[in-house]
Amino acid sequence: MENKNFRTWLDNMQLNHPLVIAGPCSAESEEQVLEIAQELKNTDATIFRAGVWKPRTRPGTFEGNGAKALPWLQKVKEKTGMLTAVEIANAQHAKLALEFDIDILWIGARTTVNPFAVQEIAEAIRDTDKIVLVKNPINPDLELWMGAIERFYKMGVKNLGAIHRGFSSFRKSKYRNIPSWQIPIDLKAKYPTLPIINDPSHICGNRELIFDVSQTALDLKFDGLMIETHCNPDEAWSDAKQQIKPARLMEIMDDLKVRKPRFEKEESVSKLNALREEINAKDDQLLETLAERMQIVENIGKAKKESNVAVLQNTRWQEILQKVIEKGEEQGMTKEFIEKIFKAIHQESIAHQENIINS
């Protein structure tokens, strides 16, 4: 899947900072929208975003001003020259956004999870030359994210991009939505030319964390940032805690560091290659150690089969997990990382023992 036009546009901007999409979570009034847009005109923001239709978890909260807010965005474009962007959740939203000449349409996380809704929207905007950005689904499902993008591509929508806004999790975290950086990295590997925008506002849920997440996104070569911006964020009608003032957006853009895409000095390249060879050797050792561990696991499975003992020994598993977490933390690794690695190993071990017991 190629994506030349949007990618070419980004590359031709020749900016020393990423693409910036900014604006309020919700378009609350014409005055509010224009006030924010005028302040953003003097920042690095190129695209003005505002929520017109707001899918809320429960009824009774502010769900957006709907189509009556679309002319407000037209005025933003007329007065500031900024491009405009809105979220669309169904085919009717899509048609209205096109009617009011919105430049960029994005598909929200709640919509991406529904292939039927995505297909209906894709058919409604078939062959459009507008930019369409697809947010990741709520749950960490790469295939579902890819499927939504592909539905638009098959309908002739070629100006495609993705938005990484993090993933919900039952685990407690400082983030509103866990970044799970490997998933957008895997998406990039599947579609190398696809622009990927990071949405630190929805990842963080807290304006104090936005800078750090934005910097991580740039370090991982994301193409841009979507940051919710409001002149009076504490009084915002939705998601107040994660919005920042335009002045703070300017500070963040000034402080962010855009890394070079590659090493330039020959001696640095040689050093990097040597370190990569060390990594390759360690990876080989890891695989050999895991293979040896699985052989021991299979021997345990045989012993359990002979004695008709259940595969899962939860007390033993909890002892192992606690021990490796403590040792890992002593060596500078996080509890979350150790848990993820050893739970995967444990799951594979169970599968091996199941095969033996049931053979």
Residue, then its C-alpha position, 0 to 999 in steps of 0.5 A: m500500500e503506497n501513500k505518496n501524496f500526504r507523505t510528499w506534502l509532509d516531506n515538502m514542508q521542510l520544517n525543523h519541527p513535526l507537523v502540528i495539529a492543534g485546537p480544542c477537544s470540542a468546538e464549544s462556540e464560534e467565539q471560542v473556536l475563533e479565539i483559539a485559532q487566532e492564537l494558534k495562528n502564531t504558533d507552529a500549528t498548521i492544522f486546526r482541529a476541533g471536535v464537532w461530534k463527540p462520542r461520549t461514554r455515557p449520555g448526559t454529557f456534552e456531545g458536541n454542537g454537531a453540524k452547526a459548528l462546521p461553518w465555524l471551522q470554515k471561518v477559521k480557514e478564512k481568517t487564519g489560513m490554517l487547514t481544518a480537521v474534524e472527527i467523523a463517526n458515520a457516513q452522514h458526518a462524512k458527507l457533511a464534513l465534505e460539504f463544508d470543505i473540511d480538509i482532514l477527516w479523522i476516524g476516532a478510536r471508538t469507530t475504528v473498532n467497528p468494521f461496518a461503520v468504517q466501511e460505510i464511511a469509506e464508501a461515503i467518501r470514496d475516491t476523495d482527495k481529502i486527508v483521512l487519518v485513522k486512530n488506533p482502536i481502543n484495544p491493542d489490536l494491530e490487525l483491526w487498525m490495519g483493516a480500517i486503513e485498508r478499507f479506505y485504501k480499497m475505496g480509492v482514498k489514497n491520502l491516508g495517515a494513522i493517529h496513535r492515541g494509545f490503548s486502554s488497559f485494565r492495568k493502573s498507569k500514569y497514562r490515560n491510554i497506554p502508549s504501547w509503542q511497539i504497535p505503531i512501530d509494527l504498523k510502520a513496518k507494514y506500511p513504510t510510507l504511511p504517515i503516523i501522527n502521535d496524539p499525546s493528549h489522549i495518551c496522557g490525559n494529563r497536560e503535565l505529561i504531554f512534553d515527554v510523550s511528544q519527545t518520545a514520539l519524535d525520537l521514534k520518528f513519528d511524522g507529527l503531533m495532535i495536541e489539544t489546545h484551549c485558551n481556558p483549558d480548565e473551563a473546557w467542556s470536555d477533557a479539560k485536564q489534557q488540554i494546554k494553552p497556545a502559549r504552552l504549545m509554543e514552549i513545547m515546540d521550542d523545547l522538543k528536539v528533532r533527531k537526525p535520521r541517521f549517523e553521519k560520521e563514519e566513526s560513529v557508524s562503525k561504532l554503531n555497527a559493532l554494538r549491533e553485532e554485540i546485540n545480535a550475539k546476545d539475541d542468539q544467546l537469549l534464543e538458545t537459553l529459551a530453547e533450553r528452558m523449554q526443554i526443561v519445561e517439557n520434561i516437567g510436563k512429562a513428569k506431570k503426565e506420569s503423575n496425572v498432575a495439573v499443568l498450572q501450578n499457580t503458587r509456583w508461578q507466583e513465586i517465579l514471577q515475584k523473584v524475577i521482578e525483584k531481580g529485574e528491578e535490581q538490574g534497572m528493568t521495570k516491573e512492567f517489562i519483566e511481567k510482560i516478558f515472563k508472562a509470555i514465557h509462562q504462556e508458551s510453557i503452558a502450551h508446551q506442557e499441554n501438548i505433552i499431557n494431551s499427546 
